[in-house]
Amino acid sequence: MDTAATTAASGKAPYGPAAGTGPAPARLRTRTTTLLGPCLVPYWTAAALFAVFAAVSALRFRAMATSSWDLGIFEQAVRAYAHLRAPVADLKGPGTNLLGDHFSPVLALLAPLYRIFPGALTLLLAQAFLFALSAVPVTRAATRLLGRGRGLAVGVAYGLSWGLQKAVDFDFHEIAFAVPLIAFALEAVLRGRWTAAVCWAAPLVLVKEDLGVTAAAVGVLVLIRARRAVPLAVGLVAFGLAATAVTLGVIVPGFNGSGSYDYWNKLSGEGGPAPRIPLDTAVRTLLWLLLPTSGLLALRSPLLLAALPTLGWRFVSHEPHYWGIDWHYNAVLMPVVFLALADALPRALVSVRPWVRAYAHHLPAAVLAAALALTTTLPLARLTEAATYRKPPSATAAEHLLERIPDGATVEADIRPISRLTDRTRVFWTGNTQGIDPDYIAVELHEGRTPEEALADARKRHPRAVYGIVGAAGDVVVIERTGRL
């Protein structure tokens, strides 16, 4: 009997069992290899970071754990853009145009998304996306320069860096747009793509008034790396510096009711000599920026020049909040430091000094280990705590109480109620209604204050109106205007 007949008689496929089962595992391996290939590693890294950043932001918002009025201010501006109005933020003062405070027209990009999904959570998730997106150029540049393993270690360490985590945790800020722009611009510098570097850096002037100088610094980096006069880079230097000068001298004062830039007093001081940053504070901040993030090796890269404008205005200021490592102020420095590390490592790996080669060889793993160790004390660590996923009963009670305030009402509020009101009411900051008697007042009951005490304070602030208590729940009291005197 021939082979075909034998096969037919046995009822088996021509090539035996392997024919039916072999190709499937092979296809699975091929697809897995493709999905986990070097080209897609930066995108998977960014996707994972977006998931954890979004979780931290959403869970914190769900618990009404907002820590600043900034989220409400930016939501008011974006809400106005979404309805084709000027970006008025009443929390800064009734009728205040936010372009007269900080020049951040880039916020208008969030308007279409906000129109579809109105609410403060939209801003928080957009910020999580922008921060995660910045990991793409950082990881991509690191893997190209250092190989897949070391590059991925640098990319993950960047995503877990303390500067980004603290920014994610501190509500929303316009600098969320600057972080990916700086990362993509510096990646282009490392790849020698001068036009792309200029195109990524130029929009920084629309993010915040001081970032024009950072854009100019990117232009200087292009000139340094190209070792020749690149017309676009020269133009970027001039454009960045001119944009900053025009913004601070003309645009912001033009939108500001006082005709000036309110933050000059952060540099010049008021009523006496302004305090300067103590030397130990400056050293401590610089070590935090350079040691756990790059093992100080970033100092060997000219890319670190892009950090000087931000560090400069912060250290020259007499505002102590600008000097340290809290809040969102260091987020724009994280892509600079990590890309500087990726730039310096290849040269260190072939150094003539054996100890430098050994140090560089282990540094990516050490930087990742440092990021993981620090994360245990940073916001992402909360994702490992069961309590994080349980909504506090006080938050639920406060939300139900605030829902009793009708849409379109005028409300005087402080931090916790703001995030539940700015999407549907006109909200003023407590004590800054400038003569307006709001329809409602929603404030927190701090340190054992009673609703009656909050009512008494409200009557002192608005002596021409009659107010009564609507209710109190979750350490929040709502007071309603019932008439006028």
C-alpha positions as CSV (number, residue, x, y, z in Angstrom):
1,M,0.0,0.0,0.0
2,D,1.4,3.4,-0.9
3,T,1.8,6.3,1.5
4,A,-1.3,8.1,0.4
5,A,-3.4,5.0,0.8
6,T,-1.9,4.3,4.2
7,T,-2.7,7.8,5.3
8,A,-6.3,7.6,4.0
9,A,-6.8,4.3,5.8
10,S,-5.5,5.6,9.1
11,G,-7.6,8.8,8.9
12,K,-4.6,11.0,9.7
13,A,-3.6,14.2,8.0
14,P,-0.8,13.9,5.5
15,Y,1.8,15.3,7.8
16,G,0.7,13.8,11.1
17,P,-0.3,15.6,14.3
18,A,2.4,18.3,14.0
19,A,0.7,19.6,10.9
20,G,-2.4,20.6,12.8
21,T,-0.7,21.9,16.0
22,G,2.6,23.3,14.8
23,P,1.6,26.4,12.9
24,A,-0.6,27.8,15.7
25,P,2.2,28.1,18.3
26,A,4.5,29.4,15.6
27,R,2.0,32.0,14.6
28,L,1.5,32.9,18.3
29,R,5.2,33.3,18.8
30,T,5.5,35.4,15.7
31,R,2.7,37.7,16.8
32,T,4.1,37.9,20.3
33,T,7.5,38.8,18.9
34,T,6.0,41.4,16.7
35,L,4.0,43.0,19.6
36,L,6.9,43.0,21.9
37,G,9.4,44.1,19.2
38,P,11.8,47.0,19.8
39,C,9.7,49.3,17.7
40,L,6.7,48.9,20.0
41,V,8.4,48.8,23.4
42,P,8.1,52.6,23.8
43,Y,4.4,52.5,23.1
44,W,3.7,49.6,25.5
45,T,5.7,51.5,28.1
46,A,3.6,54.6,27.6
47,A,0.4,52.6,27.7
48,A,1.3,51.0,31.0
49,L,2.2,54.4,32.4
50,F,-1.1,55.9,31.2
51,A,-2.9,53.2,33.0
52,V,-1.2,53.8,36.4
53,F,-1.2,57.6,36.0
54,A,-4.9,57.6,35.1
55,A,-5.7,55.3,38.0
56,V,-4.0,57.5,40.5
57,S,-5.7,60.6,39.2
58,A,-9.2,59.1,38.9
59,L,-9.1,57.4,42.3
60,R,-7.9,60.6,44.0
61,F,-10.6,62.6,42.2
62,R,-13.2,60.0,43.2
63,A,-12.3,60.4,46.8
64,M,-12.6,64.2,46.6
65,A,-8.9,64.5,47.6
66,T,-8.2,67.5,45.5
67,S,-5.3,69.5,47.0
68,S,-5.5,72.8,45.2
69,W,-7.8,75.2,43.5
70,D,-5.8,74.9,40.3
71,L,-7.9,72.1,38.9
72,G,-11.0,74.3,39.2
73,I,-9.2,77.3,37.6
74,F,-8.1,75.3,34.6
75,E,-11.5,73.6,34.2
76,Q,-13.1,77.0,34.1
77,A,-10.8,78.1,31.4
78,V,-11.2,74.9,29.3
79,R,-15.0,75.1,29.8
80,A,-15.0,78.6,28.5
81,Y,-12.9,77.5,25.4
82,A,-15.3,74.6,24.9
83,H,-18.2,77.1,24.6
84,L,-16.2,79.5,22.4
85,R,-15.7,82.1,25.1
86,A,-12.7,83.8,26.5
87,P,-10.9,81.7,29.1
88,V,-12.4,83.4,32.2
89,A,-11.5,81.8,35.5
90,D,-13.7,83.3,38.2
91,L,-11.8,81.5,40.9
92,K,-8.9,84.0,40.3
93,G,-11.4,86.8,40.6
94,P,-14.8,87.5,38.9
95,G,-14.2,87.9,35.2
96,T,-10.5,87.2,35.3
97,N,-9.1,86.2,31.9
98,L,-6.6,83.5,32.5
99,L,-4.4,84.7,29.7
100,G,-3.6,87.7,31.9
101,D,-2.3,85.3,34.6
102,H,-0.3,82.8,32.7
103,F,-0.1,82.7,28.9
104,S,-1.4,79.2,28.1
105,P,-3.6,79.2,25.0
106,V,-2.6,75.6,24.5
107,L,-5.4,74.7,26.9
108,A,-7.8,75.3,24.0
109,L,-6.8,72.0,22.6
110,L,-8.7,70.3,25.4
111,A,-11.9,72.1,24.5
112,P,-13.3,69.5,22.0
113,L,-12.7,66.7,24.4
114,Y,-14.2,68.7,27.3
115,R,-17.3,69.5,25.2
116,I,-17.9,65.7,24.8
117,F,-16.9,64.8,28.4
118,P,-17.4,67.8,30.6
119,G,-15.8,67.6,34.0
120,A,-12.6,68.0,35.9
121,L,-11.8,64.3,35.4
122,T,-11.3,64.9,31.7
123,L,-8.4,67.3,32.5
124,L,-6.8,64.8,34.8
125,L,-7.0,62.0,32.3
126,A,-5.7,64.2,29.5
127,Q,-2.7,65.1,31.8
128,A,-2.1,61.4,32.5
129,F,-2.1,60.8,28.7
130,L,0.4,63.6,28.0
131,F,2.8,62.5,30.7
132,A,2.6,58.9,29.5
133,L,3.1,60.0,25.9
134,S,6.4,61.7,26.8
135,A,7.8,58.2,27.7
136,V,7.6,57.3,24.0
137,P,10.5,59.6,22.8
138,V,12.5,59.0,26.0
139,T,12.3,55.2,25.7
140,R,12.7,55.2,22.0
141,A,15.9,57.3,22.2
142,A,17.3,55.2,25.0
143,T,16.7,51.9,23.3
144,R,18.2,53.2,20.1
145,L,21.4,54.5,21.9
146,L,21.7,51.8,24.6
147,G,20.0,48.7,23.3
148,R,16.7,47.2,24.2
149,G,17.4,46.1,27.8
150,R,19.2,49.3,29.0
151,G,16.9,51.5,27.0
152,L,13.8,50.0,28.5
153,A,15.2,50.4,32.0
154,V,15.8,54.1,31.4
155,G,12.3,54.5,29.9
156,V,10.6,52.8,32.8
157,A,12.7,54.7,35.3
158,Y,11.7,57.9,33.6
159,G,8.0,57.0,33.7
160,L,8.3,56.3,37.5
161,S,10.5,59.3,38.2
162,W,9.5,61.4,41.2
163,G,9.1,64.5,39.2
164,L,6.3,63.0,37.1
165,Q,4.6,61.2,40.0
166,K,4.4,64.4,42.0
167,A,3.0,66.3,39.0
168,V,0.4,63.6,38.4
169,D,-0.6,63.8,42.1
170,F,-0.9,67.6,42.2
171,D,-4.1,67.9,40.1
172,F,-3.8,69.5,36.6
173,H,-1.4,72.1,35.2
174,E,-0.7,73.4,31.8
175,I,2.9,72.1,31.9
176,A,1.5,68.7,31.0
177,F,1.7,69.8,27.4
178,A,5.3,71.0,27.8
179,V,6.6,67.6,29.0
180,P,6.0,65.6,25.7
181,L,7.0,68.6,23.6
182,I,10.4,68.9,25.3
183,A,10.8,65.1,25.2
184,F,10.1,64.9,21.4
185,A,12.2,68.0,20.7
186,L,15.3,66.6,22.6
187,E,14.9,63.2,21.0
188,A,15.0,64.9,17.6
189,V,18.1,66.7,18.6
190,L,19.7,63.3,19.5
191,R,18.8,61.9,16.1
192,G,20.1,64.9,14.3
193,R,16.7,65.9,12.9
194,W,17.0,69.6,13.3
195,T,13.7,70.6,11.6
196,A,11.8,68.2,13.8
197,A,13.5,69.5,16.9
198,V,12.5,73.1,16.0
199,C,8.9,72.1,15.2
200,W,8.5,70.3,18.5
201,A,10.1,73.1,20.6
202,A,8.4,76.1,19.0
203,P,4.9,75.4,20.4
204,L,6.4,75.7,23.9
205,V,5.7,79.4,23.7
206,L,2.0,78.6,23.8
207,V,2.2,76.5,27.0
208,K,3.5,79.0,29.5
209,E,5.2,82.4,29.3
210,D,8.6,81.2,30.6
211,L,9.0,78.3,28.2
212,G,10.0,80.4,25.3
213,V,13.4,80.5,26.8
214,T,13.4,76.7,27.0
215,A,12.5,76.7,23.3
216,A,15.5,79.0,22.7
217,A,17.7,76.6,24.6
218,V,16.7,73.8,22.3
219,G,17.7,76.0,19.4
220,V,21.1,76.4,21.1
221,L,21.4,72.6,21.5
222,V,20.8,72.2,17.8
223,L,23.6,74.6,17.0
224,I,25.9,72.7,19.4
225,R,25.1,69.3,18.0
226,A,25.1,70.4,14.3
227,R,28.4,72.3,14.8
228,R,27.2,74.8,12.2
229,A,24.8,77.6,11.7
230,V,21.4,75.9,11.1
231,P,19.0,78.7,10.0
232,L,16.0,77.1,11.7
233,A,17.8,76.8,15.0
234,V,19.0,80.4,14.9
235,G,15.4,81.4,14.1
236,L,14.1,79.3,17.1
237,V,16.5,81.0,19.5
238,A,15.3,84.4,18.3
239,F,11.7,83.4,18.2
240,G,11.8,81.9,21.7
241,L,13.4,84.9,23.4
242,A,11.2,87.4,21.5
243,A,8.0,85.4,22.3
244,T,8.9,85.5,26.0
245,A,9.6,89.2,25.9
246,V,6.4,90.0,24.0
247,T,4.3,87.7,26.2
248,L,5.6,89.1,29.5
249,G,5.7,92.7,28.3
250,V,2.6,93.0,26.1
251,I,0.3,90.1,25.9
252,V,-0.1,89.1,29.6
253,P,-0.4,92.7,30.8
254,G,-2.9,93.4,28.0
255,F,-5.2,90.7,29.4
256,N,-4.5,91.5,33.0
257,G,-6.7,94.0,34.7
258,S,-3.8,95.7,36.4
259,G,-1.8,96.1,33.1
260,S,1.1,94.2,34.5
261,Y,2.5,90.7,35.0
262,D,1.5,89.6,38.5
263,Y,4.5,87.3,39.1
264,W,7.2,89.9,38.8
265,N,6.9,90.3,42.6
266,K,8.0,86.7,42.9
267,L,11.4,88.0,41.7
268,S,11.6,91.5,43.1
269,G,9.9,91.1,46.4
270,E,7.5,93.5,48.1
271,G,8.2,95.8,51.1
272,G,11.8,94.9,51.8
273,P,14.6,92.6,50.7
274,A,13.5,89.4,49.1
275,P,14.7,86.1,50.5
276,R,17.0,84.1,48.3
277,I,17.3,80.4,48.0
278,P,19.6,78.9,50.7
279,L,22.6,77.1,49.4
280,D,21.7,73.8,51.1
281,T,18.2,73.9,49.5
282,A,19.7,74.5,46.0
283,V,22.2,71.7,46.5
284,R,19.5,69.4,47.8
285,T,17.2,70.1,44.8
286,L,20.0,69.7,42.3
287,L,21.0,66.3,43.8
288,W,17.4,65.1,43.7
289,L,17.3,66.1,40.0
290,L,20.5,64.5,39.0
291,L,21.4,61.7,41.4
292,P,18.5,59.2,41.5
293,T,17.6,60.0,37.9
294,S,21.0,59.8,36.2
295,G,23.6,59.0,38.8
296,L,25.0,62.5,38.0
297,L,26.0,61.2,34.5
298,A,23.6,63.6,32.9
299,L,26.2,66.3,33.6
300,R,28.2,64.9,30.8
301,S,25.6,65.8,28.2
302,P,25.0,69.2,26.7
303,L,21.2,68.4,26.7
304,L,21.2,69.5,30.3
305,L,21.3,73.1,29.0
306,A,17.6,72.8,28.4
307,A,17.0,72.6,32.1
308,L,18.8,75.8,32.9
309,P,15.9,78.3,32.1
310,T,13.5,76.5,34.4
311,L,16.0,76.1,37.2
312,G,17.1,79.7,36.7
313,W,13.8,81.4,37.3
314,R,12.9,79.1,40.1
315,F,16.2,79.7,42.0
316,V,16.2,83.4,41.3
317,S,12.7,83.7,42.7
318,H,12.2,84.4,46.4
319,E,9.1,82.1,46.5
320,P,10.1,79.0,48.6
321,H,7.6,76.8,46.9
322,Y,9.7,77.1,43.7
323,W,12.9,75.9,45.3
324,G,12.2,72.4,46.3
325,I,10.9,69.1,44.8
326,D,7.2,69.3,45.6
327,W,4.2,69.8,43.3
328,H,4.5,70.0,39.5
329,Y,7.6,72.2,39.1
330,N,10.1,69.5,38.3
331,A,8.0,67.6,35.7
332,V,9.4,69.6,32.7
333,L,13.0,68.7,33.9
334,M,12.5,64.9,33.9
335,P,12.7,64.4,30.1
336,V,15.7,66.6,30.0
337,V,17.6,64.7,32.7
338,F,16.8,61.2,31.4
339,L,17.5,62.0,27.7
340,A,20.8,63.6,28.9
341,L,21.5,60.3,30.6
342,A,20.8,58.4,27.4
343,D,23.0,60.7,25.5
344,A,26.0,60.4,27.9
345,L,25.9,56.7,28.5
346,P,27.2,55.5,25.1
347,R,30.4,57.5,25.6
348,A,30.8,56.4,29.2
349,L,30.5,52.8,28.1
350,V,33.6,53.1,25.9
351,S,35.5,55.3,28.3
352,V,39.2,54.7,28.6
353,R,38.7,54.6,32.4
354,P,37.6,51.1,33.6
355,W,35.7,52.4,36.5
356,V,33.7,54.8,34.3
357,R,32.8,51.8,32.0
358,A,31.8,49.7,34.9
359,Y,29.7,52.5,36.4
360,A,28.0,53.2,33.1
361,H,27.3,49.5,32.6
362,H,25.3,49.2,35.8
363,L,23.8,52.6,35.8
364,P,20.5,51.9,33.8
365,A,19.6,49.1,36.3
366,A,20.6,51.3,39.2
367,V,18.5,54.2,38.0
368,L,15.5,51.9,37.6
369,A,16.1,50.4,41.0
370,A,16.2,53.9,42.5
371,A,12.9,54.8,40.8
372,L,11.3,51.7,42.1
373,A,12.6,52.3,45.6
374,L,11.4,55.9,45.7
375,T,8.0,54.8,44.3
376,T,7.3,53.2,47.7
377,T,7.0,56.7,49.1
378,L,5.4,58.3,46.1
379,P,1.8,58.5,44.7
380,L,1.9,55.3,42.7
381,A,2.4,53.4,45.9
382,R,-1.2,54.1,46.8
383,L,-2.3,51.7,44.1
384,T,-1.0,48.9,46.3
385,E,-3.3,49.9,49.2
386,A,-6.8,48.4,49.4
387,A,-8.2,51.6,50.9
388,T,-7.4,53.5,47.7
389,Y,-10.1,51.6,45.8
390,R,-12.8,52.3,48.4
391,K,-14.7,55.5,48.0
392,P,-14.9,57.3,51.4
393,P,-18.5,57.6,52.6
394,S,-17.8,61.2,53.4
395,A,-17.1,61.9,49.7
396,T,-20.3,60.2,48.7
397,A,-22.3,62.2,51.3
398,A,-20.6,65.5,50.2
399,E,-21.4,64.8,46.5
400,H,-25.1,64.2,47.3
401,L,-25.2,67.4,49.2
402,L,-23.5,69.4,46.4
403,E,-25.9,68.0,43.9
404,R,-28.6,70.1,45.6
405,I,-27.0,73.2,44.1
406,P,-28.7,73.9,40.8
407,D,-26.9,74.2,37.5
408,G,-26.0,77.7,36.5
409,A,-26.0,79.0,40.1
410,T,-23.3,81.3,41.4
411,V,-21.3,79.6,44.2
412,E,-18.6,80.7,46.6
413,A,-16.5,77.6,47.4
414,D,-13.1,76.3,48.7
415,I,-11.0,73.4,47.6
416,R,-13.0,70.2,48.0
417,P,-16.3,71.4,46.7
418,I,-14.8,73.1,43.7
419,S,-14.1,70.0,41.7
420,R,-17.8,69.0,41.8
421,L,-19.1,72.4,40.8
422,T,-17.0,74.1,38.1
423,D,-18.5,72.0,35.3
424,R,-22.0,73.2,35.9
425,T,-22.0,76.4,38.0
426,R,-20.1,79.7,38.2
427,V,-17.7,79.3,41.1
428,F,-15.8,82.0,43.0
429,W,-13.1,81.5,45.6
430,T,-14.1,82.0,49.2
431,G,-13.6,85.6,50.2
432,N,-12.9,86.8,46.6
433,T,-16.3,87.4,45.1
434,Q,-15.5,91.2,44.9
435,G,-19.0,92.3,46.0
436,I,-21.0,89.6,44.4
437,D,-23.4,87.9,46.8
438,P,-23.4,84.3,45.5
439,D,-26.6,82.1,45.4
440,Y,-24.8,79.4,47.3
441,I,-21.7,78.9,49.5
442,A,-20.0,75.5,49.8
443,V,-17.1,75.2,52.2
444,E,-15.2,72.6,54.2
445,L,-15.6,72.4,57.9
446,H,-12.0,72.5,59.0
447,E,-10.8,71.6,62.5
448,G,-14.1,71.1,64.1
449,R,-15.9,74.1,62.7
450,T,-19.6,73.9,62.9
451,P,-22.1,74.7,60.1
452,E,-23.3,77.6,62.3
453,E,-19.8,79.0,62.4
454,A,-19.5,78.7,58.6
455,L,-22.9,80.5,58.3
456,A,-21.7,83.3,60.6
457,D,-18.6,83.8,58.5
458,A,-20.7,83.9,55.3
459,R,-22.9,86.6,56.8
460,K,-19.8,88.6,57.7
461,R,-18.5,88.4,54.1
462,H,-21.9,89.2,52.6
463,P,-23.7,91.6,55.0
464,R,-26.3,92.7,52.5
465,A,-27.6,89.2,51.9
466,V,-29.6,86.7,54.0
467,Y,-28.2,83.2,54.1
468,G,-29.4,79.9,55.6
469,I,-28.0,76.4,55.9
470,V,-29.1,73.9,53.3
471,G,-27.2,71.0,54.9
472,A,-23.9,69.5,56.0
473,A,-22.4,66.2,55.1
474,G,-18.9,64.8,54.6
475,D,-17.2,67.8,56.3
476,V,-18.8,70.1,53.8
477,V,-21.6,72.6,54.4
478,V,-23.9,74.2,51.8
479,I,-25.4,77.6,52.5
480,E,-28.1,79.2,50.4
481,R,-28.9,82.9,49.9
482,T,-32.6,83.3,50.8
483,G,-33.0,87.0,50.5
484,R,-31.4,90.5,50.8
485,L,-31.4,93.1,53.5
